[in-house]
């Protein structure tokens, strides 16, 4: 089995609108949908992950604030990229956010380790 980092992506404005405009009932419904999805795929989920917040960039000149479109992550296990992608059908809770998408990146073995 291979491991994959799953990145939950959306434009920053979509995340902000969701935080500002969601009622407590909508937040609860969203969490219920996530929990149901995770329960239905528990054999493939190695780490359910979490939402992600502020980003800083570190380079040779120092540290600076930056922005990206990553809103959260999970780690899953599957036979292939295609099999991992099938876990995240069009009805995945994250994809209900306008403009949202999911990126799936294979976690590679480190040679010699």
C-alpha positions as CSV (number, residue, x, y, z in Angstrom):
1,X,0.0,0.0,0.0
2,X,1.1,3.6,-0.7
3,X,0.5,6.6,1.5
4,X,-0.9,9.9,0.2
5,X,-1.1,13.4,1.6
6,X,-4.5,14.9,0.8
7,X,-4.7,18.7,0.7
8,X,-8.1,20.3,0.9
9,X,-7.9,23.4,-1.3
10,X,-10.1,26.4,-1.9
11,X,-9.7,30.1,-2.6
12,X,-9.1,32.1,0.6
13,X,-12.3,34.1,0.0
14,X,-14.3,30.8,0.1
15,X,-12.8,29.8,3.5
16,X,-13.5,33.3,4.9
17,X,-17.1,33.4,3.6
18,X,-17.6,30.0,5.2
19,X,-16.4,31.2,8.5
20,X,-18.4,34.4,8.5
21,X,-21.6,33.1,6.9
22,X,-22.1,29.6,8.5
23,X,-24.7,29.3,11.1
24,X,-24.1,26.9,14.0
25,X,-26.5,24.5,12.5
26,X,-24.6,24.6,9.1
27,X,-21.3,24.1,11.0
28,X,-22.8,21.0,12.8
29,X,-24.2,19.6,9.5
30,X,-20.8,20.1,7.9
31,X,-19.0,18.3,10.8
32,X,-21.5,15.5,10.7
33,X,-20.9,15.1,7.0
34,X,-17.1,14.9,7.6
35,X,-17.5,12.4,10.4
36,X,-19.8,10.2,8.3
37,X,-17.2,10.4,5.4
38,X,-14.3,9.5,7.7
39,X,-16.3,6.7,9.3
40,X,-17.1,5.3,5.9
41,X,-13.4,5.3,4.9
42,X,-11.8,4.5,8.2
43,X,-9.8,1.6,6.8
44,X,-8.0,3.9,4.4
45,X,-7.4,6.9,6.7
46,X,-4.1,6.9,8.4
47,X,-4.5,10.4,9.8
48,X,-7.7,12.3,9.6
49,X,-5.8,15.5,9.7
50,X,-7.0,18.9,10.7
51,X,-7.8,22.4,9.3
52,X,-4.7,24.6,8.7
53,X,-4.2,28.2,9.7
54,X,-1.7,31.0,9.1
55,X,1.3,30.3,6.8
56,X,4.8,31.6,7.0
57,X,7.5,31.2,4.4
58,X,11.1,30.4,5.4
59,X,13.9,31.0,2.9
60,X,17.6,31.9,2.9
61,X,16.6,35.6,3.6
62,X,14.4,34.9,6.6
63,X,10.8,34.4,7.5
64,X,7.8,36.2,6.0
65,X,4.0,35.9,5.9
66,X,2.5,34.3,2.9
67,X,-0.8,32.9,1.7
68,X,-1.8,29.7,0.0
69,X,-5.0,27.9,-0.7
70,X,-4.5,24.9,1.6
71,X,-7.2,24.7,4.2
72,X,-6.5,21.3,5.7
73,X,-4.9,17.9,5.2
74,X,-5.4,14.1,5.7
75,X,-3.2,11.1,5.1
76,X,-4.7,8.1,3.4
77,X,-3.5,4.7,2.3
78,X,-4.4,3.2,-1.1
79,X,-3.0,0.9,-3.8
80,X,-2.5,3.7,-6.3
81,X,-3.2,7.4,-7.0
82,X,-6.3,6.3,-8.8
83,X,-7.5,4.3,-5.8
84,X,-6.8,7.2,-3.5
85,X,-8.7,9.6,-5.8
86,X,-11.8,7.3,-5.7
87,X,-12.1,7.9,-2.0
88,X,-12.9,11.5,-2.7
89,X,-15.9,11.5,-5.0
90,X,-17.9,14.5,-6.0
91,X,-19.9,14.1,-2.8
92,X,-17.0,14.6,-0.4
93,X,-17.9,17.2,2.2
94,X,-15.0,19.5,1.3
95,X,-16.2,19.7,-2.3
96,X,-19.5,21.2,-1.2
97,X,-17.7,24.6,-0.7
98,X,-17.8,26.8,-3.8
99,X,-14.5,26.6,-5.7
100,X,-13.1,23.9,-3.6
101,X,-10.8,21.0,-4.9
102,X,-8.7,18.3,-3.4
103,X,-5.1,17.5,-4.3
104,X,-3.6,14.1,-3.6
105,X,0.2,13.7,-3.4
106,X,2.0,10.4,-3.0
107,X,4.3,10.3,0.0
108,X,7.5,8.8,-1.3
109,X,9.9,6.5,0.6
110,X,13.2,7.9,1.5
111,X,15.9,5.7,-0.1
112,X,18.1,3.9,2.4
113,X,15.8,4.5,5.4
